[in-house]
């Protein structure tokens, strides 16, 4: 038969190995979840940027059309009155 002290060491070693594997698996799962969240955030930011750029382009087109439709009026130049005193 095996030495009881040896069996105890094997049990402790096996338990420690199982705990290590659980921690390693948990770390891997957390890393994957973070990557998923980062990918989702990046996609959301890209979508919002595209929407903002499209809106800015639309606003510029509308402003250009408005400027063409209503050109700025020329300001009347005030004529100076010349007063001759005799």
Backbone bond lengths (Angstrom), bond angles and torsions (degrees), N, CA, C in turn:
res aa  C-N    CA-C-N  psi(-1)  N-CA   C-N-CA  omega(-1)  CA-C   N-CA-C  phi
1 X - - - 1.434 - - 1.522 110.59 -
2 X 1.322 113.68 158.87 1.455 119.91 -179.99 1.510 110.49 -76.76
3 X 1.253 113.88 156.03 1.451 121.62 176.24 1.520 109.16 -67.98
4 X 1.354 119.64 130.42 1.463 121.47 -179.29 1.536 112.28 -60.12
5 X 1.296 117.80 -33.44 1.463 121.34 177.93 1.521 110.42 -66.46
6 X 1.308 115.97 -35.22 1.466 120.87 178.92 1.520 110.76 -69.23
7 X 1.335 115.82 -39.46 1.470 119.69 178.13 1.530 110.16 -64.02
8 X 1.305 115.91 -40.33 1.469 120.91 -179.59 1.532 109.57 -63.00
9 X 1.322 116.58 -43.40 1.465 120.48 178.93 1.522 110.93 -62.25
10 X 1.337 115.21 -40.66 1.471 119.32 179.30 1.528 111.03 -63.81
11 X 1.338 116.22 -40.89 1.463 119.95 179.19 1.528 111.07 -63.93
12 X 1.312 115.52 -44.38 1.464 120.06 179.89 1.525 109.73 -64.18
13 X 1.318 116.71 -43.78 1.467 120.90 179.66 1.528 110.48 -62.48
14 X 1.332 116.84 -43.60 1.472 120.44 179.35 1.528 111.25 -63.41
15 X 1.333 116.72 -42.54 1.457 120.10 178.73 1.534 111.07 -63.70
16 X 1.316 115.59 -41.52 1.464 119.52 178.93 1.524 110.34 -64.61
17 X 1.316 116.97 -41.09 1.462 120.73 178.68 1.530 110.80 -63.56
18 X 1.333 117.65 -41.20 1.460 121.45 178.13 1.531 110.74 -62.92
19 X 1.337 116.25 -43.34 1.466 120.10 178.76 1.524 110.22 -62.44
20 X 1.323 116.38 -42.85 1.462 120.53 179.26 1.528 110.37 -61.05
21 X 1.325 116.99 -42.99 1.463 120.75 179.58 1.525 111.36 -64.83
22 X 1.328 117.29 -38.53 1.466 120.72 178.25 1.526 110.71 -64.52
23 X 1.317 116.39 -43.15 1.464 120.51 179.48 1.523 110.09 -65.17
24 X 1.326 116.51 -42.62 1.462 120.13 179.28 1.530 110.57 -62.86
25 X 1.332 117.37 -40.48 1.463 121.46 178.97 1.524 110.20 -65.96
26 X 1.331 116.90 -41.53 1.455 121.24 178.85 1.535 109.87 -62.72
27 X 1.332 116.81 -42.70 1.468 120.41 177.67 1.523 111.11 -60.71
28 X 1.313 116.46 -42.59 1.465 120.71 178.76 1.524 110.70 -63.01
29 X 1.317 116.71 -43.11 1.469 120.62 179.11 1.528 111.53 -63.20
30 X 1.326 116.24 -42.29 1.469 120.64 179.48 1.521 109.63 -64.38
31 X 1.315 117.48 -42.25 1.465 121.46 179.41 1.531 110.77 -61.65
32 X 1.327 116.39 -43.65 1.472 120.26 178.67 1.522 110.86 -63.10
33 X 1.331 116.90 -41.70 1.468 121.12 179.91 1.527 110.66 -63.36
34 X 1.330 116.42 -42.07 1.471 119.95 178.16 1.522 110.87 -62.88
35 X 1.318 116.59 -41.96 1.466 120.02 178.51 1.522 110.79 -62.21
36 X 1.342 116.61 -40.83 1.465 120.94 177.75 1.525 110.79 -61.01
37 X 1.332 115.95 -46.77 1.460 120.67 -179.99 1.520 111.14 -63.27
38 X 1.334 116.41 -40.60 1.456 119.90 179.99 1.528 110.70 -66.04
39 X 1.326 117.28 -39.78 1.460 121.18 177.51 1.528 110.36 -63.16
40 X 1.319 116.23 -43.23 1.465 120.29 179.40 1.524 110.98 -63.98
41 X 1.322 116.59 -42.05 1.463 120.62 179.23 1.521 110.99 -64.46
42 X 1.324 116.54 -42.59 1.463 120.87 179.11 1.524 110.68 -62.33
43 X 1.319 116.90 -42.14 1.467 120.94 178.82 1.529 110.67 -64.78
44 X 1.323 116.23 -41.19 1.467 120.65 179.79 1.526 110.50 -63.81
45 X 1.327 116.90 -43.50 1.461 120.97 179.48 1.520 110.48 -63.65
46 X 1.339 117.14 -42.38 1.466 120.64 179.40 1.525 110.84 -62.68
47 X 1.326 116.82 -40.69 1.464 120.96 179.33 1.529 110.80 -64.12
48 X 1.338 116.08 -45.96 1.459 120.06 179.76 1.524 111.52 -63.68
49 X 1.320 116.82 -38.02 1.466 120.56 178.55 1.526 110.34 -64.72
50 X 1.338 116.07 -43.40 1.467 119.91 178.96 1.531 110.87 -62.08
51 X 1.319 116.38 -41.97 1.468 120.44 178.24 1.528 111.04 -63.72
52 X 1.333 116.68 -42.54 1.464 120.33 179.71 1.522 110.80 -63.89
53 X 1.339 117.06 -44.48 1.462 120.11 179.98 1.526 111.22 -64.22
54 X 1.330 116.86 -38.72 1.464 120.24 178.35 1.526 110.30 -64.72
55 X 1.324 116.94 -41.65 1.469 120.80 179.20 1.523 110.44 -65.25
56 X 1.325 116.89 -42.39 1.470 119.70 179.12 1.527 110.58 -62.52
57 X 1.329 117.52 -40.83 1.463 120.99 178.83 1.530 110.00 -64.83
58 X 1.318 116.52 -42.15 1.467 121.55 178.23 1.526 110.62 -62.25
59 X 1.326 116.41 -44.31 1.467 120.83 179.22 1.526 110.88 -63.45
60 X 1.314 117.54 -39.23 1.465 120.99 179.42 1.525 110.62 -65.27
61 X 1.333 116.71 -42.73 1.465 120.58 178.39 1.528 109.89 -61.71
62 X 1.326 116.24 -43.58 1.467 120.57 179.80 1.534 110.57 -64.75
63 X 1.321 117.19 -40.84 1.463 120.44 179.36 1.523 110.59 -66.51
64 X 1.326 117.76 -40.06 1.466 121.09 178.17 1.531 110.54 -64.59
65 X 1.325 116.78 -41.99 1.461 120.67 178.88 1.529 109.96 -64.16
66 X 1.309 116.63 -40.59 1.473 121.41 178.57 1.525 110.11 -64.14
67 X 1.310 117.10 -40.86 1.470 120.66 -179.97 1.527 110.72 -65.77
68 X 1.332 116.78 -37.23 1.460 119.82 178.28 1.529 111.55 -70.52
69 X 1.309 116.31 -38.46 1.458 121.01 -178.45 1.531 111.57 -71.84
70 X 1.286 117.13 -35.19 1.464 121.77 -178.03 1.527 109.29 -126.55
71 X 1.327 116.51 79.83 1.470 117.84 -179.49 1.523 109.63 -65.38
72 X 1.301 116.52 150.37 1.466 118.62 -179.32 1.523 110.25 -63.65
73 X 1.302 116.25 140.18 1.463 121.28 -179.19 1.523 108.49 -79.59
74 X 1.317 113.49 142.26 1.455 118.04 178.50 1.517 108.25 -73.92
75 X 1.267 114.54 139.83 1.459 119.05 179.55 1.521 108.46 -79.45
76 X 1.283 115.52 138.32 1.458 120.43 178.02 1.519 108.60 -73.59
77 X 1.290 114.13 134.38 1.460 119.14 179.45 1.521 107.47 -85.24
78 X 1.283 115.05 125.11 1.468 119.66 -179.45 1.518 108.58 -73.12
79 X 1.318 114.69 129.09 1.458 119.66 178.68 1.501 108.53 -86.37
80 X 1.276 115.35 135.36 1.445 120.38 179.93 1.534 108.47 -82.18
81 X 1.273 113.94 135.42 1.465 118.91 176.73 1.528 107.89 -86.49
82 X 1.273 113.07 131.36 1.456 118.30 178.79 1.526 106.67 -101.19
83 X 1.251 114.84 118.46 1.447 120.87 -179.19 1.524 107.15 -106.85
84 X 1.342 114.69 123.26 1.465 119.70 179.00 1.508 106.61 -105.91
85 X 1.268 114.72 121.23 1.478 119.20 177.78 1.503 108.32 -97.19
86 X 1.257 114.57 134.87 1.456 118.64 -178.46 1.486 112.43 -104.25
